[in-house]
Amino acid sequence: MRFAFVMPYYLPDGITGGAEKQAYLLAKELAKRGHPVLFLCLNPKGREEVSEREGVLVVRRLRRMGKLQFLDYPLILRELLRWRPDVVISRMRFYYLPNALYALAKGKVSVAFVPENFLTQPFPEFRRTLRLVRPSLKAPLYLAHALALDIFSQVGLLLSKLVIVQNDVQMANLRRFFLRSSVKLPSIFVPPDTMAEKGEEPLIVWVGNAREEKAPEVFVSLAEKLPEYRFVMVGRRTERFNGALPNLQATGELPHVEALRWIGRAWVLVNTSYEEGFPNVFLEAWYLKTLVLTLWADPDNLVASGLGIKVGSVEEAASALREVLKDRKTMEEITEKAHRYVIETHTPEVVVPRFLKLLHHLT
């Protein structure tokens, strides 16, 4: 089968994110198995417009990311008609519609991966913009843009041949709000070459892009409540927290291999996101035998069912950390179980054959 991915960024170009990472891993694994793969994306770093990497043909011709993404639709359709893939895939909602239109016109398969829970509810961008936008002359334009993005995305979702979700909440929301069936597929995790050794003293890390929905300030509050432990924040926009507390270090954005080293050295990884489909950082911490403590996000209750610690407030998190950091045996039991779970459920050898089986049923 011939595959095409339509995404904002190609991960090796230096723009990271959970959706980009999962699309890149799947594209690379499909190419490794002998499938022709096209990756259509933007060119944020001025790279060569057309190149081949790891068996994937990367075409960097898209123009818009932040606003008016639908102006790229004619270009996307033109490239897809030229390449003529059997399966066209995106993990970004504003590309669902052109992918679905191509697939319907040519009798092919369009696959929409759902990255975040809030995207399975009606008009998420409009509701978020309505909440955040300040009264101004431009406010109606922002709202109109958000409404257009939601309409295009949700029509594309409804027209897609296959919708793949990351957890049961997403599946239930699609069925409730859109009368849309979906299939749950685990995220891909490729084990790193090396595992960093943990130090003698407890280290607690937070890894991510310090956006509002990630609630990084909660991690700072947790560090303030536990001055006896060392806390480190890794990721884009975290540098603004550097020096906020004597026991808190913020590295800013780092190459992925460096972020993995911090996770590997840590005793505990704390997640403060309000809502996520399935955080890649969970898989990385579980594989690296780092205990996961999450305050809210817990896809399918995996953390609460024995793969980590689930709490509901900063106070609970502080109390849980004080207790578990003094009990190395319990930590080792939890992290060993989580490590086995990743190997048995999320490696390419498990996930990719399941994905191809789904497609064979459709084609």
N, C-alpha and C positions, 0 to 999 in steps of 0.2 A: 504494500500500500504506500501511496505517496502522501506525505503529511505536510501541512503548512501551519505554522504558528504565527499569530498576529498579536504582537505585544509592544508596549512602549519601549522596552529596553532589552538588550541582550546582555546577560549577566557579566560575561568577561569584559564588556566595555566599561565596567566600573560603577554601574548604577545598581545598587543592591535593594532587595525587598523580597518578602516571602513569595509573592506571586511570580516575580521574575526568576527567583531561584528554582521554584518548582517547574516552571515552563522550560527553563534551560536544562534541568536534569532530565526531564522526560524527552526533550528533543534529542539530547545527546545519547540517551539509552536507546531510543528508536533507531537513530543512525547507526549505532553500534551493532544493532541486530539486522542491518542491511536495508533498512527502509530509506528511500530518498526523503530528505527533510529540508524544508525552506523555513527560515526564521525572518519574518518581515517586521521591521522595527524602526525607531528613530536613530539618529546619529548624533548623540550628545557630545561626543568627544572629537568630532571631525575625523573619524576613521575612514578607511576605504569603503566606498559605497557598497560594493559587492565583494565578498570574500568567502572563503570556505575554512571552517574551523571544526576539528573533531568530527568530520563527516557531515556537518551541517552547513548548508548554503545560507549565509547571512546577508540579507538585503536591507540596507539602512536607508529607506526612502521616505518613511513617514515624516510628517512635518509638525504635527500638533500634539501636545500632551496636556497642558494645564487648562486650556479653554478651546472651545469650538472644535473639539475632536472630530465631529461629524463632517467637517470639511475634508477630512482625509478619506472619507468613504469611497468616492470615485477612484482614488488612487489604489485603495485596497482591492476593490473589485477588479480593477484593471490588472493588478499583479496576480491575483488569484486566477483570473481567466487565462493569463499567460502561462502560469505554472501548472494549472489544472490538477490540484491535489484531490485525492480521494477523501481525505479527512482534513478539515480545517478547525483549528483549536485556538481558544483564547482564555486567559484567566483574568481579563480585564473587561468589565461590563460594557464599556463604550465601544468595543469591537464586536460584541455579539451580533449586532444587526447586519453589518456587511457580510460577515461570515455566513450567517443563516441565509441571507438572500442569494449568495453564490451557491450554497449547497442546494437550496430549493430549485434554483434555475437549472442546475447541472445534474440533479439527482445524486448528489454526494452527501456526506455526513458532516454536520457542524456540531462541535462539542463545546459547550459552555461550562467552564469550571467556576464555581462560586467561591471566592476567597474569604469573604467576611459575612458574619451573621446578619448584620443590619441590611445588607443588600438583598435579602430575601423578603423584605417587607416593602409595601407599596410606597413609591416616591421617596426614597431615603435621602437623596441629595437635596430635593426641594425642602423637605422638613428640616434637614440640618442647616441649610442656608437660611431658612426663615428664622431659625433659632439664633444664628450667629450674626447675620447681617445687621449693620447699623442703619438707621434711617438716613437716606441721602438720595441725591438725584440718580445715582447709579444703582440703587437698591433694586428697582424693578428689572434692570438688565440682569443683575445677578440671579434674581429669582427666575426670570424667563430662561436663562441659560441652564439653571439647575433643573427646571421642569422639562426642558427639551432633552437633556441628558437622561433623565429618568424615563421619559417616554421611549426614546430610542433603545435604551438598555433593556427595558422590560418587554418591549415588542420583540427584540432580538432573543431574549430569554425564552419567550413563548414559542418562537419559531425554530429554535434550535432542536436538532434531532435528538441530542443526548445532553442532559444536564447532570453534571457530577458535583456532588457536595462533599463536605468534609466532616459533617457531624449530623446527628439526629435532629437538632434544632433547625438547621437549614432545610432538611428534608420536610419536616413538619410545616415550616413556614411556607414553603413553595406549594405544598398541597393545600394549605389553608387559604392563602391569599391569592394564588394564581391557578389553583386546580391543576398543578403541574407535577408530573411524576419526575423522580430523580433517582440517581444511583450513588451510593456512598463508596468512595475509593480512598484508601490510605494515601497520605503524602509520601513522596519518595525521600529516602535518606541514604546518602552514600557515605559510608564510614570514612573518616579521615585517616591519613597514613600513620599519624602518631597520636599518642595520648599524653598530655602533659601530666606531670606528677603533682599531687596535692601536697601543700606544705604542712608543717606541724601546727601552725596556728590557723584558726578558722578564717576563711575569706568568703564574703557574701557578694555576689555580683548581680547586676541588672544589665541586660543587653537588648538594644533596640533603637528605634528612631524616636527621639523624645518629643513626639507629637502629643496633642491634647488627649486623644483617646488611649494613649499608652500610660497616662497618669504617672509620669516620672517623679513628680513631687511627692507621691506617696512613698516611694523608695527613700527619698531624702528624709521624710518624717520618720521612717523606720530606723534609719541610721542614727537619727537624733535620739531615739528611745533606747538604742543599744550602743552607747559610747565605748563599751569595752571590746567591740568587734570592728574589724576592718571591712569597709564597704567600697565597692568599685562600680562605676557606671561606664558602660562601653557603648558607643554608637553615635549616630548623627545627632547634633544639637545638644549632646550631653555636656559639652565643655562649659556651658553657662553655670553648671552646678559646681565646678571645681573650686575648692576653697570654701564652700558653704559651711562645712563642718570639719573639725580636725581629723575625724576618722573616715572621711569621704573623699575619694579620688574620682575624677571624671576624665576619661581619656579622649573624648571626642570620637569621631569616626575613624575606624581602623580597617585595614584589609581583613577579609574574612578569616584567614588563617590565624591572624593575631587575636581576633575575637574568640576563636575556638580555643586558643591557648588560655585565655582568661577563664573561659567556662571550664576547661579541664583542670585548672589549678584551684578553682573554687570548691568549697564544701557545699555551698547552697546557691542556687539560682532563684531569684525572686522575680515573679511576673506580676505586674500591676495593671495590665490591660483590662479594660472593662469588658470587651467583647471581641473575640477572634475566632476564625474558623478552626484553624489548627496551627498554633505557633511552631515555626520551624525550630525555634530555640528550645522548645520542649524536647524534640527529638535529639538535638545536639547534646543537651544536658543529660538526658537519659542514657545515651550511648556512652558518654564520657564519665558516667557514674557520679554525676553531680546531683544532689538532691534538689528537686523542684518544689518550691513553695509558691502557690498562686493565691491571690486574694479574690479574684473573681472569675477570670477565664478558665474554664475546665471542660474542654470538648468531650462529650459523652461520659462525663464524670470519671475519666480515666485517672486523674490525679487523686480524687477522693476515694477511688476504689483500691488504692494501694500503690500507685506509682509516684506518690509524692505526698505533700501536705496541702490541704485546702483550708483557707481561713476566710473570714468575712470582714475583717477590719485590721487597721494597723496595730491596735492593741493585741488582738488575737495573734497576729503575725509575730510580734515581739515576744509574746509568751511562748509560742510554739518554737521559735528559734532558740530561745534560752534553754528550753527543755531538750530539744533534739540534738543540739550541738554538744551536749554533755553525754549523749548516748550513742557512741560510735557504732555499737552493734546494731541498733535499730536502723541507723543511717545506711549501713552496709547492706542490710536485708532489703530495704526499699530500693536502693540504687541498683543492686544486682537484679532484682525483679524487673525494674524499668529497662535495664540494659538488654535483658533477654527479650522483652516485649518488642523493642525496636528491631532487633535482628530477625525476629520471627514474623513481623508484620509490615515493616516499612522499607526493607531493602529493595533495590531494583529487581532482583531475582524473584521477588514475591509480587510486587505491584505491577510491573510492566506486562507480564503474561495475563494478569487479570484485566488490565485495560484493553489489550489486544483481543481478548476473548469477548469483551463487551462489543467491540467494533465488529468482529466477525458475525455476531448475531444480527447486527443491524445491516451489514452489507451482504 
